Amino acid sequence: MSADRLLESVDRARLLVAVGSGGVGKTTTAAALALLAARRGRKTLVLTIDPARRLLQALGLDGADCVANTPLPVLPRLHQQLLAGDSNAAYSLVAPEATALDAMMLDPALGAEQMVERLLPNPALREEVLGNRIYRALLPALGASPDLVALELLAELHRRNQYELIVLDTPPTHNTAEFLQAGQTFAHFINEQVLKWFAKVPARDESSRPGFFSRGSVAAMGVLGRLFGSEVLPDIAQFFRSFRDVMPAMRARSEATDALLRSPATRFIAVTAPGETSLREARHMLALLQREGLPFAGFVVNRVLMLPQSLGDEARVQAVAASLVARLQHSGMEQQAAAHLAERLCDGASKLRDLDQADAAHVRSLRALVGRTSFLSIVPQLEHDIHTLPQLCDLGARMVQGCDAAAVSAPGPASSAGPTEAGAGAR
Amino acid sequence: MAGVLDRSVLLVTGKGGVGKSTVAASLARRAQADGKRVLLIEFESVSRVAPLFGLQEAPLEPIQLEKGLDLMGFDLLDALHGFAGDQLKVRALAKLALSNKVVRGFFLAMPAIRSILFLYHLQQLEATHGPRGDRRWDLIVCDMPTSGFVAGLYGVPAMVRQIFRVGPLAEVAESMAQLLFDPLRLGVVLVTLPEEMPVVETIELRHELRRRHGVEVAAIVVNGLYPELVDGDELAALSAVVDEPGMSSEDRNAAEQLLWAAEVMRGRAARARRVLPDLEHVAGETLVALPHLFRRKLHLDSIDALAARWRPDQRSAALRPAPRTSAVGVRP
């Protein structure tokens, strides 16, 4: 059963990575999966990136006591929320085996600084880098692209080994490939080869450096000088030279992160939502994961309309609308007004049917991509933002149920638009 | 006051899934219909507009789709080649230098390289002349990545100038700043959905652009409005009817499902109505509301239906001269 495959990931993985394009509910999905894991007894951390404020509220990350890039316990908050409310039934949300859930919000700008500090344990060297004009100018750009910072922080959290499971939300980046390669990309920026070009650039306070210039480095310097302007080359060279001693450490970290992403204890969950772009993104993502040999667990499809079945049949909808307004006419509604109301009822149903048919086609294309070892979870469109933990619990439960729905019902065009079967209930 | 479409560049942005591409395409089609020469630039690697005109991908060089409408994509590596070629004056030299994996990797890994190269090419495209010596395009519409990227663009000229105080790149930064901070030349169009959180975030972004960079957003587009079909009173009356005796359980079931649909439509329209006043308050006449298309795919006819909604005199944010200090993107 598809749900077993989702639960297997939640129960056994050490790292769950939620990937997907922007606006598909990735952050919320990551949080719901983490809460699900915690309620099933695993000590879990969810690392969220750019969450909506309501979700921060739900996780308790919106208060003054919240420090970015620092884990904050969530579950005590769930107890508080439940105690504050009068819903006794909600107690069942906290399973007796529930352990700890911590949540953490990524602040990329702060993370970039912390990353450099971790990379440069030597205080003198750190001073040199932190004081470098180029570094200070680049810092906002590093902070604005959370890819590298998120991966770095993940590696650090994994190294500390305080959690059974880490759920990683990924940045709303250009594409998943860029995120996954962020570590390697950084290694392209600062590496031995690049250092070699700049090693030959005289520092500002010396007119020349002894030694031979190879033809290659002369050419490289010529190109760099013409691109950057020869006046700034010494400063740029100084910036790169500051990193020379930590190069091996940087490479080791980059390799460790890469190994973690490829580990058999890691699972990638592709989050998507109905829509042409999201579907194409989901396809690309799956192809990318397969090409890179990264472990794919399954799809979570959010915001699916899930139209009740009788609404798929236009003639049936018209008949129902007519019979409803006929009853209203009996209680005094004018005929013209009644006819107009029936028309509007049918119009609404027909608009939703258009969306539903597109969604059903979308789900079918995804199902064709999902193999026997992965899951497909269909989550209905929620009519409200999630802003409490019980709602997040509920979403996790829906994800599990959504797997079953996906396995059982396969709404094709015939069944959703064809004659309605008797007693068809809301899915 | 001047029209949104009177600028020479529009950057269309918003959070993921709000319909940026649709809105960008509708702006381009509107300007085209008004007789302008328009270039649409798609930033994402997979083109949404090209398939509507029978093409697979957005080409790297502008290609004419129809009279008055050109399309191109943005490719990082291609942009890097163009930039290096311009700076080194010799295309072949740039090609040789970038054929080296380390050199290429170095440049592509530079922080903010995507923003730098995009702005560089944008200001060049804007200055491109046509065969008759006038500007080749009256309007360039850019279908941008998410709003964080666009907000980040405004910091780029300052960053480049901070690093390269003098020299060729400092000059490039200056012309980028001149384009970015001139409200008569470039406008930002923020797209949002009529839901609480996207609206709050849009208002915050507008505020941030204004406070940090002195930039007024040209227009805010609220996309995907649900029509008001059945109101709450009517729904209540209908529910009462369903509860009456004398209906088979099958009919009752179907009737409940129909009312569920009516309630979904009503709820979404009502939620939109609740958040619209906040947007109207900050955006005033620059707010444009576009209806939900009830389609999950982009179609040319729906884009044109939206395009018709952009009036040629569509009001835009009050245009202010770019303050001197904002030329490098740093405001007190």
Interface residues (C-beta under 8 A of the other chain):
Chain A: S21 G22 G23 V24 D50 A52 R53 R54 R133 I134 R136 A137 L138 P140 A141 L142 A144 S145 P172 H174 N175 T185 F186 A187 H188 F189 N191 Q193 V194 A220 V223 R226 L227 F228 G229 S230 E231 V232 D235 I236 A273 P274 G275 E276 T277 S278 R280 H284 L307 P308 Q309 S310 L311 R316 V317 V320 A321 S323 L324 R327 L328 S331 M333 L341 R344 L345 D347 G348 A349 K351 L352 D354 L355 A358 D359 H362 E383 D385 T420 A422 G423 A424 G425 A426
Chain B: K15 G16 G17 V18 S21 E44 S45 V46 R48 A84 Q87 L88 L93 A97 V102 V103 G105 F106 L108 A109 M110 P111 A112 R114 S115 P145 T146 G148 G152 G155 V156 M159 Q162 I163 F164 R165 V166 G167 P168 L169 A170 E195 E196 M197 V200 E201 P227 L229 V230 E234 A237 L238 V241 V242 E244 S249 E250 D251 N253 A254 A255 Q257 L258 W260 A261 A262 V264 M265 G267 R268 H292 F294 R295 R296 K297 L298
